Amino acid sequence: MRKIQTPSEALVKVIVHGMQEKKAMSISVLDLRQVKNAFTEFFVICSANSDTQVDAIMNSVEDEVQKALGQMPFRNEGKQNKEWILMDYLDVVVHIFRKDRRNFYALEDLWGDAEITEVES
């Protein structure tokens, strides 16, 4: 029997596809549904090599989600500095880091209780 996908799981799948379209690196999905006091169901995190790639990944994610699910992010942050862009889809929060910034903030360590899935490239 096939497991039924929740709306937030479907959103994660489309977000990951948008990241892969622009060659995002080290894509991780953090399932926060069992984490006490979590404010969202999932984080989807990826790395990029440059400001240009950070911007391209953000645009790709936004386009793919809009096309597939008709949703736009509730808010975006970090578009100006392009070191860390946060896209808030409420149940899913997207983090697009320039590689050096991701190591500095280490979100996976901060949310260590989450179930983490590494997406193969």
N, C-alpha and C positions, 0 to 999 in steps of 0.2 A: 504494500500500500504506500502511495506517495504522500509525503508530508505536505500539508497545505501551507503556502507561503503567506506570511502576514504582509500588510501594506508597507511596513517599514523594511522588511526583508527584501521586498521587490524593489524598493527605492535604493537600498544598498547595492543591489545587483546592477542597477542602471548607473549609479554613481561610479562603481568600479569600472564598468565598461567605458564611461567617459574619460576616466583617468588613463585607462589602457590605450585609448585612441591617441593620446598625446605622449605615450611612452613614459608615464609616471613610474617611479621606482619605489621599491619597498612598500607596497600597498598593504596596509594592515586594517583589519576590521575588528573593532573592540565591541563586544556584545555586553552592554551595561545593564541589561534587563534584570539581572540578579544582584546587581550592586546596590547596596543600601544608599539612599539619598542621591542617586544619579538623576540628573535633570533631563536626560534623553535616553533613547533606547540603544543607539549605536553611535560610535565615532568611526569614520572612515578617514584614514591618515595615509598620506603619500609624500614622497620627496621629489624634488625637481633640481636640475643642475643650474638653472639660471632664472633670473627675473622673467625673462621672456617665456620660458617653459612654465613657470608658476602661473602666469597670466593665461597661457594657452590651455593648461589643464582646467583652470577655473571656467573658462569660456566653454570648453568641451563638456564639462560636467553640467553646467547650466543648460546648454543646448540639448544634451541627451535626455536630461530629466524633463525638460519642457516638451520635447518631442514624444517621449514614451509615456509620460504620466500627466502632462499638462500642469506641472507644478513649477513655481519659481521659489527661490529661497526667501524665507521670511526676512533675512538680512544677510549682508556680506560685510566683512570687516577685513582691513589690511590691504585693500586694493591699491592704495597709494604706494606703500613701501615694498610690496611684492616679496616679502621675506616669509610671511606666514599669512595665508588667506584663510579665513573662517567663513564657511557657508552654512547658515542655519536653516535646516529644513524641519525644525522642531523635533521630530522623532529621530532624525539622523543629523548629526553635525559633521561636516566635512572640514578637514584640516589639510591644507596644501602648504608644505614647507619647502623653502629652499634648504638643501641638504644640511648645511652647517647649522641652521636654526633648529632643525628637527632634533639634532643631537643635543643642543643646548637645552631645549624645553622638555625633552624626554617624556612625552605624554603617556607612553605605554607604561613607564615606571610609576607615574602618578596614579594611574588607574590599574594598579597591579591585580586587583580582585576581578577584573573583567576577563571574560573568555576572549582570547586573542587568536584570530585566524590570519595567517600570512597568505596573501594571494600570490600565486605563481605568475611570473611574467610571461 
